[in-house]
Amino acid sequence: MNIRILKQFLALADALHFGRASDECHISISALSRNIRHLEDELGVALFNRDNRTVVLTQEGQKFLKYARDTSRQWNLIRHELTDNTDQLSGEISLYGSVTASYSFLYELLRRFRIAYPGIEIKLRTGDPEHAIAHILDGKEDITIAARPTNLPRGVVFKPIAISPLLFIAPLEQQVPNVPNRVPLAPQEWAAIPMILSESGVSRTRVDEWFRQHDITPKIYAQVTGNEAIVSMVSLGFGIGVVPKIVLDNSPLKDRVQVLDVKPELEPYDIGLFALKKGLKNPMVEAFWSLMEEA
Ligand SMILES: CC(=O)[C@](C)(O)C(=O)O
């Protein structure tokens, strides 16, 4: 086994698709498939179950994935240590956040990071911020950005960047009888309104708690992953939604919805960076982390 094949394994475990993984590794599908087969022969177990349509990790593959991530990280570190005869950090770090984060906080951070550390290559993946902490815990990403939950898992560190209010938003005009374009008053009125909410995560916890405190059982019209899509659904008139202000401010549809002055307000989002405490031993991750302090 060599490190190149290990990285090919990681690419395939991530993409679960031979075409996409081979593109990422700049090799042919047949070379990738041959290398994975060799790796499996060497280990004596199947790492993936594949049929004509799908590729999934076997249980052994899951176990090996953890080893492969650790090893690849160690490799990056030692390579950097051995070849680093200037003061210039070089290598790769991975970041994960929402599309909104890539327009806003991350945008500014990345701009500064690139000037300070031109030798570090950045892998930026966007997705639902609900998965930000899970991706840190399972070692998939070095640094992620999202709202801080009340309890931080052990071993995970958080660096606050900004506070963003959580807002109730409504369509500009009333398009459907049950979706008012003003603040609902009585609990019965709230209970009849179709709500468009995050499927899970910090915002969902806060909204659920808000309704519980008001003795209202909300009518959920749609559960959405990623806050950006909530703004779309609301602007189309499907219901009332809840989003962090930063998402609304960066939405191309922000002029097609209105913020409702609902009292009491939801507890605002505490947005920041997440990393593994032990991950900060990596000088490149540390460098990114420390850049925040200089802001
Ligand atoms: C900007 C950010 O990371 C948020 C608020 O978590 C989001 O996009 O949902």
PDBQT file of the ligand as one rigid body, heavy atoms in Angstrom, charges set to zero:
ROOT
HETATM    1  C1  LIG A 301     -23.370  31.393   8.215  1.00  0.00    +0.000 C 
HETATM    2  C2  LIG A 301     -23.569  30.097   8.868  1.00  0.00    +0.000 C 
HETATM    3  O1  LIG A 301     -22.657  29.371   9.095  1.00  0.00    +0.000 OA
HETATM    4  C3  LIG A 301     -24.919  29.675   9.271  1.00  0.00    +0.000 C 
HETATM    5  C4  LIG A 301     -25.617  30.776   9.949  1.00  0.00    +0.000 C 
HETATM    6  O2  LIG A 301     -24.761  28.594  10.109  1.00  0.00    +0.000 OA
HETATM    7  C5  LIG A 301     -25.787  29.226   8.137  1.00  0.00    +0.000 C 
HETATM    8  O3  LIG A 301     -25.489  29.474   6.995  1.00  0.00    +0.000 OA
HETATM    9  O4  LIG A 301     -26.797  28.623   8.419  1.00  0.00    +0.000 OA
ENDROOT
TORSDOF 0
